Amino acid sequence: YSKNSKTVVVVSIPAESTDKGLEPEPGYEEFVEKVGKEIFRAAERAGKPVTTSEDFTNILKKRIFEEVKSSGAELAASRFSNLRVSYSEEFEDLVDEVRDSYPFHPHFIKTLRDVVERNKNLQKTRDALRIARVVVRRLWKSKSNALLITPSDIDLRDHEVRSLIITEDYRSFDNVIDKIINKTIKELPVPPEVSPEVYRDLAYRLALYVFLRTYVYKPHLEPMNVFPTKREVITATYDPLRYEAYEVSPKRVSELLDEISSGGVDYRVPHLYVKEGRYWVTTFLDINELIENEASKVEDSKALSHIMNEVRELYVKPYDVSKGGPAEARFLSSVPYILLRPEVIDFDDQKYVLVTVLEPVSGFRCREIVEGDIYKLIYYRASGNSVVPRRNKNTVTVMLSDDNDMWGRVKKEVKRLIACDNLRKTIERQYAEKTVAKILKEELSEMYNKIKKSFMLHLFNYFKYLVFPDHAEGVDVARCVPLEKSGKTLLEIAEVSLNNNGKTFEETSDFDILPYLIKGSKEWSDELRVGDVKKIFYENPAKPMVPSRFVSDLVMTGIRNLKIGLLRDEKVFFKEIEGLEKISEVLDSDVIIPWPKAVDALLKILERVEEIPSEGCVNRRYYTVIHEDGEIPLYELKTRRPHDYAYIFKDSKVVLRSERVCDTFELELMRKEVLVDLSGEFPNQVDVNVLVKRIGRFSSEVRLRVSEGTVEPASGVPDFEALWVLRTPSAPGEYTYFIEGLSEGVQPRRNVLKVRVVEKAMCSDKTPAVDTVCDSIVFSGSIPVDVLIEALRSLKKAVRGVKRVRKSSIKVLPYGESDKRSKLEVVAEDIKLEDLEAVSRSLKQVFGVVAGIMCESL
């Protein structure tokens, strides 16, 4: 480059630029030396991003490790110094290099740099970091006892490492490394005095290092000066911490290297050569076999295994890489079941899965299916040697085909693909002529790509139908629809087909969708566990498939929008109120309740007034609702607004108030609730003792006023006691009365009395009216289990108080048979209605498809 003339002269010479200068190719040493002197005498040097091994090492250290301790580097340098002294013939002098490159071995840096700079498929520094990170991660997970990270830790037995090293331009080495692994790890004879695992691992690492150092040169039969010597191979491979414990010295490593490179047939590693003191690995694979002849040798079992693997890939990856990246599952599991033919599987989990049947299903007709192998695959599961109904009946979807012609084409093409793979591993060995081998390899590669593209497209289009669980006219059916090929993966076309046929329901923020999907109603009216709600979508074929967080997210939305409440043990989640715990997640054990019940449950907690005596006064804490009519203490809300208190509580702000009350009085009822039974002898009147208590220095008269009945004495100076007398109501129901205490200059005090009047009676065999209190209910005669379940649900709502089943008998009968052929009888005694309902539902799920289930008595 001349500054004055602005001219650049580019000179290309047969040499490689290294840290130590130019390294000429064999035969050009004298030429390179002379020309190099003249060039560097006059030329200016241009820098590059990573110019030295030191730069390369520092990049790896800084990008991979948070900290590299100098103490470790000094220890490693000390150990290598000792090895150099003790084994000078076997070990190179790398003490300073070890100290600088720690925790990497100097030859790790050299090897990795050589690989990423010479392998044109790699992006130098970026791929060097990727490879180094994988190696470090593997070592960390394996907790390997090693002094340094050595080149042989770039283990090609690891698929991820191998894919980074054996790139497209070096696929011919796949077979070579497979043979090296097989020979060293499995077949190499082991002396009796050493550990087979350690000995074979060492042999593999020696061969692996030679491979890593030389494969990027695509060597043939002649050595190159850049190939490693014996000392380099030993120095790069031997780690004292890894092998000294097994009494394997560098001299033993030297002997082993001789055995695997130039020993007898039993010891020699395939493709490993040594000549003129240099070691290298080469390949002579010839790819010159007619594809059809090679394909005819491929067994059907191997072809089917290959198809199964490709279907697994095609499930989430596009058949054409130009169509984008992997698909994400929205409803179906990201892992498919792949079967050769339709047969029941051992699956009954709460998740939606796609089962892919490979071979054509003979005689298949796409319609509503109520029997046969596909029906059993959807509704039954394997259990040991038997087949039983699946509990989660809404979870299995099947993808299949009946196209024998297309299946034949797919099998033919996959055998051609396997043949191409086989030929690609052998063609260079069979054809020594370079020109012929090159042409055949290019043609084979081109043919492989074409066959691969055609095969993937035909395999994608081979599948024709999707069958999923559904419910029609009171019967569980398997509904078949044609696959809609509007996606790029099998997962996508399955989910699109389900969605377009109304079988899936997308995510939504509208809580009202949940009660609609479950019962067809606009508002939530049941008390159900969250887990039971989720079960509905997995167990009921009439319901859509929903995303995994569908129910939990909608429940959270419903709580935020005050459309439902949630019970968790003794806690109630509904409205965010100061002093109450906030909900952050929904548990399967939580119980969803209608919002009015949530209001009642919260009021029981919040209407309590906390009173703490303090120095003759009372510190009071209570909740109040801020309404348009003013503030209403929650302990008075039901009394003052008995008809709309729930709405006021829901729609208004609730705040916590504190006040200090001095020189006043309080009313206290000895009974706040009274139960009257009209069925037997009952009193004509209700008597309640009232205590009027002084607070502080209060000494004024208090007058008592009641909404019903009489109170004696009607006034007095606290402390005093009065008797409140009311006439007993004549009709069943719940009655509310209040008593007030009045005194000049003091805020009135009010308290509430509830009187509940009931009449126990024998109920008929029909569902009783709401709020009935019954001593017993008897159902007689056989009723179907569906009717029983509805009756139990009605009873829970209609009958107040504790409800238990004294005795019930449920029989499971063969479908359409009389009870003389009864196979199972379930007798329940003294259990809750909820438990009997659960038992009934379970019987229906297990036997409902094939049996009649009748309740004989309740």
PENORHU-V928289 format. One record per helix or strand of 3 or more residues. SS is the DSSP state (A for helix, B for strand). FROM is the first residue (numbers start at 1). TO is the last residue. If there is no record, write none. Layout:
# PENORHU-V928289
SS|FROM|TO  SS|FROM|TO
This chain:
# PENORHU-V928289
B|15|18  B|21|24  A|29|42  A|53|64  A|70|86  A|95|101  A|106|118  A|125|142  A|151|153  A|159|165  A|168|170  A|173|187  A|196|217  A|230|237  A|240|246  A|250|262  B|272|275  B|278|281  A|291|295  A|300|316  A|321|323  B|337|339  B|352|357  A|373|379  B|380|383  B|386|389  B|396|400  A|404|430  A|434|462  B|465|472  B|475|482  A|490|500  A|512|519  A|530|539  A|550|560  B|564|568  B|571|573  B|591|594  A|595|606  B|610|614  B|617|627  B|630|633  A|634|640  A|645|651  B|653|661  B|664|669  B|673|677  B|685|695  B|701|706  B|710|712  B|715|717  B|720|727  B|733|743  B|746|758  B|774|776  B|780|784  A|785|798  B|804|814  A|819|821  B|824|832  A|833|847  B|851|857
